[in-house]
Amino acid sequence: MFGFMVTKAVLVPYPVKKAYDYAVPKGMDVEDGDYVVVPLGARHVIGVVWGEGADDVNPSKIKSIIQKYDVPPMPAPMRRFIDWAAHYTMSELGAFLKLALSVPSALDEPKSVKAYVCAKSHSPNTNLPPTGVGKALGMDGWKNLSPKHKAVMEIARDGLARRASELSREAGVGAGVIKTLHEKGYLKEVLVTQPPPCRAPDALRAGATLSPAQQLAADELVLATKNKYSAYLLDGVTGSGKTEVYFEAVAQALKQDKQVLIMLPEIALSNAFLSRFKERFGCAPALWHSSLSDAMRKTTWRGVAQGECKVVVGARSSLFLPYKDLGLIIVDEEHDPAYKQEEGVICNARDMAVVRAHMGKFPVVMVSATPSLESMHNVWSGKYGHLELPDRHGQAGMPDMHLIDMTKDKPERNHFIAPSLTKAIADTITEQKGQALLFLNRRGYAPLTLCRTCGHRFECPRCSAWLIEHKKTNKLHCHHCGYDTRMPPQCPKCGDKDSLAACGPGVERVLEEVRELFPDARTCVLSSDTATTHDELKKMLDDIRDHRVDIIIGTQIIAKGHHFPKLTLVGVIDADLGLSGGDLRASERTFQLLHQVAGRAGREDEKGHVYLQSFNPQSRVMQALASFARDDFLNVEAMQREAANMPPYSRLAGIIVSGRDEGQVIELSKKLGQSAPHAKGVQTLGPADAPMYKLRGKFRRRLLVRADKQIDIQKTIEHWLAEFKIPTTLRVQVDIDPQSFF
């Protein structure tokens, strides 16, 4: 027997399936959840203490923990959540920890920086004269300050230390204003560590006046913010004031000194949201998304872990921050497919948020004007409470819907805007002095370029996808892998110089047509190509909101969450676009997207109008949109899914085999198919070529497992794949609850 040694299991943020045992050095007090440094091979790596190690080990065969960080330990509910998520998605445990340790430098002791606080002599609570200034103090002492100076002092009066950049950003002033206030003795310079954002939101600040329906929903959410789990669907039409309702729940959680996470599917939604949040709570929330600087991510991560950041607004990755005391999760636009992470660890952050709330024993609120069928099924089965806001807030009414039959109301040759929509745009921007939005969910100039002489089509050499022409760059781009090439002067196959033709419209081509039709109108294109940074996006949205633009041409980046007071007309250029391809959720997603973009029209006093250009206006989706028959649409969709035994009435798992050797991919996928599980309640379909057969240079084949809901699909797949030794040149990915089938 070996001598007694205290050991701990430490999980490292690498693709490992379990935690490893390490000895605890004498004098080091280590608890579960502590962040530590351990040796791993020849390297020293960061890890998290995951539990007790082995009772009896050989001291000569175990390495010791090297260092413990002075950071609050990862809470037990978060560790249980990571354990569960790894098992559910059939991913390596360490890969999920990597999501929670995305900023390892945040564990290091932060350096001191120069910051400013309100000088005591200038506090509104004192009557002492200011240093060097013989004037009465307090609020009266500010009466001779300029509006910009007063704006800074209003922020600084809470006594929190802020860097000059933070003060100037919150007050909307230049750095020189901060310098002047310091020189005059109004601000005092101090050395502090970089302060985390959103340390002191004002939960007692008055919110908006709520309608009776809003108040009923808010009261129920406020009542739910106790130390117990509950799940709600906040279901309201576009413009019904859902944000103001869940702000009441946020305020209640803050009163209990809890942290709050508000998840948004896209960073584009955060711009307008930040202003509303600041107006409601007196400070900006902490942001979490991929566009943040490393320094900001480090400060926010540490602030979250220490419990100082009270409210985080973030993309799906924000769910994996190590909250010290999380007490409420809001999942806004819960239906949005952007919550599904398709690369790396494959998981759906919306569904994971529900599990995180359940393990933490606090409420979670799903929010949408067009709820997913999965969430509605949870409402119907009693798993979610249902809070409804059927009307728009204030005087605004729902827009009038107009279906344009493109087989009858035809545009001119090589044009894409129907005559009736052209007239409606003219009336809107000239007679009514309003704004128009033309929506087309297709970036670039044209989705396909071909040679009219020989029929050659430009295809990506690394993907099974056509190259998209972009006039802005004069290049052909692949939107899947990032490949691009200069637009050739002639056909590379037959050499004809004047035969290359653009087929179909992208937003750039619609802009070209709009400028031809309305040469005096102020126009802009809003897409991920034109708004490449957060600041660019903010400026464009501000220009639209302040009516410095008459006609907006936009992709899905503008479809949801925005409020433009003068926008009264929405025209959808190709309403049928999302209905092709045979995707399980094609009809549902098309309905959701078009319903959301329609909701941008007429959100204030002026009546809104929405025009849907379709080659099949009699389709179920178009008719449901035109008549606002959302519930009827969902009921029919549910009946069709149930008849086909598809989610949410069964479970699916995708198996994707990929590799650079096409023969190897085909051979392994065939072997998997031959031994696939076909037990009672389990059916395996495939293998078949993936719709995107080649992606980033790798060939792809898919299998699909469908199982009854009571079957442990993970266990079934685990036993099946365990029979195979996967070559290192190939990859087999498991996608539990797939949302796409590309």
Secondary structure, 3 states (H helix, E strand, C coil): CCCCCCEEEEECCCCCCCCEEEECCCCCCCCCCCEEEEEECCEEEEEEEEEECCCCCCHHHCCECCEECCCCCCCHHHHHHHHHHHHHHCCCHHHHHHHHCCCHHHHCCCCEEEEEEECHHHCCCCCCCCCCCCCCCHHHHHCCCCHHHHHHHHHHCCCCCECHHHHHHHHCCCHHHHHHHHHCCCEEEEEEECCCCCCCCCCCCCCCCCCHHHHHHHHHHHHHCCCCCEEEEEEECCCCCHHHHHHHHHHHHHHCCCEEEEECCCHHHHHHHHHHHHHHHCCCCEEECCCCCHHHHHHHHHHHHCCCCCEEEECHHHHHCCCCCEEEEEEECCCCHHHEECCCCCEEHHHHHHHHHHHHCCEEEEEECCCCHHHHHHHHCCCCEEEEECCCCCCCCCCEEEEEECCCCCCCCCCCCCHHHHHHHHHHHHHCCCEEEEECCCCCCECEEEECCCCCECECCCCCCECEEECCCCEEECCCCCCEEECCCCCCCCCCCCCEEEECCCHHHHHHHHHHHCCCCCEEEECCCCCCCHHHHHHHHHHHHCCCCCEEEECHHHCCCCCCCCEEEEEECCCCHHHCCCCCCHHHHHHHHHHHHHCCCCCCCCCCEEEEEECCCCCHHHHHHHCCCHHHHHHHHHHHHHHCCCCCCCEEEEEEEEECCHHHHHHHHHHHHHCCCCCCCEEEEEEEEEEEEEECCEEEEEEEEEECCCCCHHHHHHHHHCCCCCCCCEEEEEEECCCCCC
